[in-house]
Amino acid sequence: MESTLRRTWAEVNLDAIAHNYKTIRNKIGDGTKFLGVVKADAYGHGSIQVSKLLQELGADYLAVSSADEALELRVNNITMPILILGHTPKEQVPRLIEHNITQTITCKAKADEYNEEALKCGGVLKVHIKVDTGMSRLGYLCDDKNFETGVNGISEACTMPGLDAEGIFTHFAVSDEPGDENLEYTRHQFHLLKRVIEAVEANVGHRFKIHHCANTGAVARFPETYMDMVRPGLLLYGYGEFARQMNLIPAMTLKSTVSTIKIYSEGTAISYGGIYVTDKKTRIGVLPYGYADGFFRSLSNKCSVMTEAGPASLRGKICMDMCMIDITDMPEVGVGSEVEIFGERNSVDELAEIAGTIPYELTCAVSKRVPRYYYREGELIEKELMLRL
């Protein structure tokens, strides 16, 4: 749906994502499959548009978090393989089989449930088996004391008639973190995964078609972990230090406009709580962008946005629907002037650092009431608004 409001909007550069994809492809080589992570609406960039692009470019797999995210892609003509990384209720198994969607299996109980449901509907569910090598979240436990039990459980799942165990994988916990301790921990996870794979494949007498474990940090730092397929997430969208090292391009620019300008005298408290008080006659611009749009309230009074005249400091607490900037020394900035919240001139990486978080928390936070504008070769090709009008 198209928004008629010139309020706050996100511009998504699909050419940047294409550039990033091709750069990562060149790094991993022709013999390694490419899985594009498009969960959480492609980290806020728009899962349908990004998936269409990746399908066009020849990516091998997509990853989402839930069955709903996977089915959204299927009904929008995405035909390439899709892996659900999270939990799916067993009642959804017939739909997964019908739409050729791959499900992650994380433990014996899930394997039993999915196998039973697949047999009930007369189908076979394609699955990838997740091994918990140290993320301590999801997956078959296979550390030293659980190694034999874990291997036996995975082997059992591989022989279930309702399951087609196409792949096996793990997730690295600290592959993007500096330091020798994190380096060794990632290597430990990788070596444990390889031990599990070797034992399971010996038990069942055949090789998994796809082994994978390399997330963004591992793609950038651990080429020995590429195996059959890599799973770049943040890297695909061009954020973070590894993206900068690889000359990748940030794909999203978030913009707003100055909706109102007010002149306040010295000693005026701005916004809730009065945490900022003017120290002179001050020209304040109001932006229609607040925490309901995705602007973290923790950034209140701490960051700047970029105007045509340069950076303008945020003043006072961020409100639900708006925030205030200081444009006292910027007479050229008026009502209707464009402001970049983050993008090429105001890095989301720096904004995330100020907020004490990671860049994709900021891109994922851009809310559904912020329309996305999609560009290819400098031309606007589509507008998307998630609100139901």
C-alpha positions as CSV (number, residue, x, y, z in Angstrom):
1,M,0.0,0.0,0.0
2,E,1.3,3.5,-0.8
3,S,1.5,6.2,1.7
4,T,0.4,9.7,0.7
5,L,2.3,11.3,3.7
6,R,5.6,13.0,3.4
7,R,6.4,12.3,7.0
8,T,9.2,9.8,7.8
9,W,10.3,7.1,5.3
10,A,13.0,4.5,4.6
11,E,14.8,4.3,1.3
12,V,16.1,0.9,0.5
13,N,18.9,0.7,-2.1
14,L,18.5,-2.7,-3.8
15,D,21.6,-2.1,-5.9
16,A,23.6,-1.9,-2.6
17,I,22.2,-5.3,-1.6
18,A,23.1,-6.7,-5.0
19,H,26.6,-5.3,-4.7
20,N,27.0,-6.9,-1.2
21,Y,25.7,-10.2,-2.5
22,K,28.1,-10.3,-5.4
23,T,31.0,-9.2,-3.1
24,I,30.3,-12.0,-0.6
25,R,29.8,-14.5,-3.4
26,N,33.3,-13.7,-4.7
27,K,34.7,-14.1,-1.3
28,I,33.1,-17.5,-0.6
29,G,33.8,-19.0,-4.0
30,D,31.6,-20.8,-6.6
31,G,31.5,-24.1,-4.7
32,T,29.7,-22.7,-1.6
33,K,26.0,-22.1,-1.5
34,F,24.6,-18.7,-0.4
35,L,21.7,-18.5,2.1
36,G,20.3,-15.0,2.5
37,V,18.8,-14.3,5.9
38,V,15.6,-12.4,5.4
39,K,13.9,-13.0,8.7
40,A,12.3,-10.0,10.6
41,D,11.2,-8.5,7.2
42,A,14.8,-8.7,6.0
43,Y,16.1,-6.9,9.0
44,G,13.6,-4.1,8.3
45,H,14.5,-3.8,4.6
46,G,11.5,-5.7,3.2
47,S,11.6,-9.4,2.9
48,I,9.6,-9.7,-0.3
49,Q,11.7,-7.2,-2.3
50,V,15.0,-8.5,-0.9
51,S,14.0,-12.1,-1.6
52,K,12.9,-11.3,-5.1
53,L,16.3,-9.7,-5.7
54,L,18.2,-12.7,-4.2
55,Q,16.2,-15.1,-6.2
56,E,17.0,-13.1,-9.4
57,L,20.7,-13.0,-8.5
58,G,20.9,-16.8,-8.0
59,A,21.1,-17.2,-4.2
60,D,20.6,-20.8,-3.1
61,Y,18.5,-20.5,0.0
62,L,16.6,-18.1,2.2
63,A,16.2,-18.2,6.0
64,V,13.2,-16.9,8.0
65,S,12.2,-17.2,11.6
66,S,8.6,-18.6,11.3
67,A,6.1,-20.3,9.1
68,D,4.2,-17.1,8.7
69,E,7.4,-15.4,7.3
70,A,8.0,-18.3,5.0
71,L,4.4,-18.4,3.7
72,E,4.4,-14.7,3.0
73,L,7.3,-15.3,0.6
74,R,5.6,-18.2,-1.1
75,V,2.4,-16.3,-1.8
76,N,4.5,-13.5,-3.3
77,N,6.1,-15.8,-5.9
78,I,9.3,-16.7,-4.1
79,T,10.0,-20.2,-5.3
80,M,13.5,-20.9,-4.0
81,P,14.3,-23.0,-0.9
82,I,13.3,-21.5,2.4
83,L,14.6,-22.6,5.8
84,I,12.6,-21.8,9.0
85,L,15.2,-21.2,11.8
86,G,12.6,-21.1,14.6
87,H,9.8,-23.1,16.1
88,T,6.8,-24.2,14.0
89,P,3.8,-25.8,15.7
90,K,3.3,-29.4,14.6
91,E,-0.1,-28.6,13.2
92,Q,1.6,-26.5,10.5
93,V,3.6,-29.5,9.0
94,P,1.1,-30.2,6.2
95,R,1.4,-26.5,5.1
96,L,5.2,-26.7,5.1
97,I,5.1,-29.8,3.0
98,E,2.6,-28.3,0.6
99,H,4.7,-25.2,0.1
100,N,8.0,-27.0,0.0
101,I,9.4,-25.2,3.1
102,T,12.3,-26.6,5.1
103,Q,12.0,-26.8,8.9
104,T,14.7,-26.7,11.5
105,I,14.7,-29.6,14.0
106,T,16.3,-28.9,17.4
107,C,15.6,-31.9,19.6
108,K,14.1,-35.4,19.7
109,A,10.6,-34.2,20.8
110,K,10.4,-32.0,17.7
111,A,11.6,-34.7,15.4
112,D,9.0,-37.1,16.8
113,E,6.2,-34.6,16.4
114,Y,7.1,-33.5,12.9
115,N,7.6,-37.1,11.7
116,E,4.2,-38.1,13.1
117,E,2.4,-35.2,11.4
118,A,4.2,-35.8,8.1
119,L,3.1,-39.4,8.1
120,K,-0.5,-38.5,9.0
121,C,-0.7,-36.3,5.9
122,G,1.1,-38.7,3.7
123,G,4.1,-36.5,3.0
124,V,7.7,-36.0,3.8
125,L,9.0,-32.9,5.6
126,K,12.4,-31.6,4.5
127,V,14.4,-30.6,7.6
128,H,17.8,-29.2,8.7
129,I,19.0,-30.4,12.0
130,K,20.5,-27.9,14.4
131,V,23.3,-28.8,16.8
132,D,23.9,-26.8,19.9
133,T,27.7,-26.5,20.0
134,G,27.8,-23.6,22.5
135,M,25.2,-21.0,21.6
136,S,23.0,-22.4,24.4
137,R,19.8,-21.6,22.7
138,L,18.3,-24.2,20.3
139,G,19.7,-27.5,19.0
140,Y,20.6,-31.0,20.0
141,L,23.0,-30.9,23.0
142,C,26.3,-32.5,21.9
143,D,28.9,-31.3,24.3
144,D,31.2,-33.9,25.9
145,K,28.8,-35.4,28.4
146,N,25.9,-35.2,25.9
147,F,27.8,-36.2,22.8
148,E,26.6,-39.8,22.5
149,T,23.0,-39.0,23.3
150,G,23.0,-36.1,20.9
151,V,24.5,-38.1,18.0
152,N,22.1,-40.9,18.6
153,G,19.1,-38.5,18.6
154,I,20.2,-36.9,15.4
155,S,20.8,-40.3,13.8
156,E,17.3,-41.4,14.8
157,A,15.8,-38.3,13.2
158,C,17.7,-39.0,10.0
159,T,16.0,-42.4,9.7
160,M,12.5,-41.3,10.4
161,P,10.3,-42.0,7.3
162,G,8.4,-38.7,7.5
163,L,11.6,-36.6,7.5
164,D,14.1,-35.8,4.8
165,A,17.2,-34.6,6.7
166,E,18.7,-32.5,4.0
167,G,21.0,-30.4,6.2
168,I,22.8,-30.0,9.5
169,F,24.1,-26.8,11.1
170,T,25.0,-24.8,14.1
171,H,25.2,-21.2,15.1
172,F,28.3,-19.4,16.3
173,A,28.0,-17.3,19.5
174,V,31.1,-15.1,19.3
175,S,32.4,-15.3,15.7
176,D,32.1,-11.5,15.4
177,E,33.8,-10.7,18.7
178,P,37.5,-9.8,19.0
179,G,40.0,-11.6,21.2
180,D,41.8,-14.9,21.5
181,E,39.2,-16.4,23.8
182,N,36.4,-15.8,21.3
183,L,38.6,-17.1,18.5
184,E,39.1,-20.3,20.3
185,Y,35.5,-20.6,21.3
186,T,34.4,-20.3,17.6
187,R,37.0,-22.9,16.7
188,H,35.7,-25.2,19.4
189,Q,32.2,-24.9,18.1
190,F,33.3,-25.6,14.6
191,H,35.3,-28.7,15.6
192,L,32.5,-30.0,17.7
193,L,30.1,-29.6,14.8
194,K,32.5,-31.6,12.5
195,R,32.8,-34.3,15.1
196,V,29.0,-34.6,15.4
197,I,28.6,-34.7,11.6
198,E,31.3,-37.4,11.2
199,A,29.6,-39.6,13.9
200,V,26.1,-39.2,12.6
201,E,27.0,-39.8,8.9
202,A,28.9,-42.9,10.0
203,N,25.8,-44.1,11.9
204,V,23.3,-43.5,9.1
205,G,25.5,-44.4,6.2
206,H,25.1,-41.3,4.1
207,R,26.2,-37.7,3.9
208,F,24.0,-34.7,4.6
209,K,23.5,-32.7,1.4
210,I,24.2,-29.4,3.1
211,H,26.5,-28.6,6.1
212,H,26.4,-24.9,7.3
213,C,27.5,-22.8,10.2
214,A,29.1,-19.5,8.9
215,N,27.1,-16.5,10.0
216,T,28.2,-12.9,9.3
217,G,31.2,-12.9,11.6
218,A,32.4,-16.3,10.3
219,V,32.0,-15.3,6.7
220,A,34.2,-12.3,7.4
221,R,36.8,-14.0,9.6
222,F,36.7,-17.8,9.4
223,P,36.8,-19.1,5.8
224,E,37.6,-22.6,7.1
225,T,34.0,-22.7,8.3
226,Y,32.2,-22.1,5.0
227,M,31.5,-25.8,4.5
228,D,28.6,-26.2,1.9
229,M,26.8,-23.0,2.6
230,V,27.1,-19.7,4.4
231,R,24.4,-17.6,6.1
232,P,25.3,-13.9,6.1
233,G,22.7,-11.7,7.8
234,L,23.9,-8.2,8.7
235,L,26.7,-8.5,6.2
236,L,24.3,-8.7,3.3
237,Y,22.7,-5.4,4.3
238,G,26.1,-3.6,4.5
239,Y,26.4,-2.7,8.2
240,G,29.1,-3.3,10.8
241,E,32.9,-3.2,10.9
242,F,33.2,-6.3,8.7
243,A,31.0,-4.7,6.0
244,R,33.3,-1.7,6.0
245,Q,36.4,-3.9,5.7
246,M,34.8,-5.6,2.7
247,N,33.7,-2.4,1.1
248,L,30.0,-3.3,1.3
249,I,27.3,-0.7,1.0
250,P,24.6,0.1,3.7
251,A,21.3,-0.5,2.1
252,M,18.9,1.7,4.1
253,T,18.6,5.4,4.5
254,L,16.0,6.7,7.0
255,K,14.7,10.2,6.4
256,S,12.2,12.6,7.9
257,T,11.2,16.2,7.5
258,V,11.1,19.3,9.7
259,S,7.3,19.7,10.4
260,T,7.4,22.7,12.7
261,I,9.9,25.3,13.9
262,K,9.7,27.1,17.3
263,I,11.9,29.8,18.8
264,Y,12.5,29.5,22.5
265,S,14.1,31.9,24.9
266,E,17.0,31.0,27.2
267,G,16.0,28.8,30.1
268,T,13.3,26.8,28.3
269,A,13.0,23.1,29.1
270,I,12.5,21.0,26.0
271,S,10.3,17.9,26.0
272,Y,9.4,15.4,28.8
273,G,11.3,15.6,32.0
274,G,13.1,18.8,31.1
275,I,16.4,17.0,30.6
276,Y,17.6,19.7,28.2
277,V,17.2,23.4,29.0
278,T,18.2,26.1,26.4
279,D,21.2,28.2,27.3
280,K,20.3,30.9,24.8
281,K,17.7,31.9,22.3
282,T,17.2,28.6,20.5
283,R,15.6,27.6,17.2
284,I,14.1,24.1,17.5
285,G,12.9,21.9,14.7
286,V,10.3,19.2,15.3
287,L,10.6,16.0,13.4
288,P,7.7,13.5,13.0
289,Y,9.9,10.6,14.1
290,G,9.7,9.1,17.6
291,Y,10.0,5.8,19.4
292,A,6.8,4.4,17.9
293,D,8.6,4.7,14.5
294,G,11.8,3.1,15.8
295,F,13.8,5.9,17.4
296,F,15.3,4.5,20.6
297,R,14.4,6.7,23.6
298,S,17.9,5.9,25.0
299,L,19.3,8.2,22.3
300,S,17.5,11.2,23.8
301,N,19.9,14.2,24.0
302,K,22.8,12.0,22.8
303,C,22.9,12.0,19.0
304,S,22.6,14.1,15.9
305,V,20.7,13.9,12.7
306,M,22.0,15.2,9.4
307,T,20.4,18.3,7.7
308,E,21.4,20.0,4.5
309,A,23.5,22.4,6.7
310,G,25.2,19.7,8.6
311,P,24.5,17.7,11.9
312,A,21.8,19.0,14.2
313,S,21.8,17.8,17.8
314,L,18.8,16.1,19.3
315,R,17.4,18.1,22.2
316,G,15.3,16.6,25.1
317,K,13.6,13.3,25.3
318,I,12.4,11.4,22.2
319,C,8.6,11.3,22.2
320,M,6.3,8.6,20.9
321,D,5.7,10.4,17.5
322,M,8.3,13.1,17.3
323,C,11.6,14.5,18.4
324,M,13.3,17.9,18.5
325,I,16.5,19.1,17.0
326,D,18.6,22.3,17.5
327,I,18.8,24.3,14.2
328,T,19.7,27.6,15.8
329,D,22.7,28.2,13.5
330,M,21.0,26.7,10.4
331,P,18.8,29.4,8.9
332,E,18.6,27.4,5.6
333,V,16.8,24.6,7.4
334,G,13.1,25.3,7.3
335,V,9.7,23.6,7.5
336,G,9.7,20.8,4.9
337,S,13.5,20.4,4.9
338,E,14.7,16.8,4.6
339,V,16.6,15.3,7.5
340,E,18.6,12.0,7.5
341,I,18.2,10.0,10.6
342,F,20.8,7.4,9.4
343,G,22.3,6.6,6.1
344,E,25.2,7.6,3.9
345,R,25.8,10.9,5.8
346,N,24.9,9.7,9.3
347,S,26.1,6.2,9.9
348,V,23.7,3.7,11.6
349,D,26.8,2.0,13.0
350,E,27.7,5.2,14.9
351,L,24.1,5.6,16.0
352,A,24.0,2.1,17.3
353,E,27.3,2.6,19.2
354,I,25.8,5.6,21.0
355,A,22.7,3.6,21.8
356,G,24.8,0.7,23.1
357,T,23.4,-1.8,20.7
358,I,23.9,-3.3,17.3
359,P,23.0,-1.8,13.9
360,Y,20.4,-4.3,13.0
361,E,18.4,-3.6,16.1
362,L,17.9,-0.1,14.7
363,T,17.0,-1.3,11.2
364,C,14.6,-3.9,12.6
365,A,13.0,-1.3,14.9
366,V,11.9,0.9,11.9
367,S,8.2,0.4,12.4
368,K,5.4,-0.6,10.0
369,R,4.1,2.9,9.8
370,V,7.3,4.0,8.1
371,P,6.9,3.4,4.4
372,R,9.7,1.8,2.4
373,Y,10.8,3.2,-0.9
374,Y,12.7,0.7,-3.1
375,Y,15.3,1.9,-5.6
376,R,17.2,0.2,-8.4
377,E,19.6,1.9,-10.7
378,G,18.7,5.2,-9.0
379,E,15.0,4.8,-10.0
380,L,12.1,4.4,-7.5
381,I,10.5,1.1,-8.4
382,E,8.1,0.5,-5.6
383,K,6.6,2.0,-2.4
384,E,5.4,-0.2,0.4
385,L,3.4,0.7,3.5
386,M,2.6,-2.1,6.0
387,L,-0.4,-0.3,7.6
388,R,-3.9,-1.6,6.6
389,L,-5.7,1.4,5.1
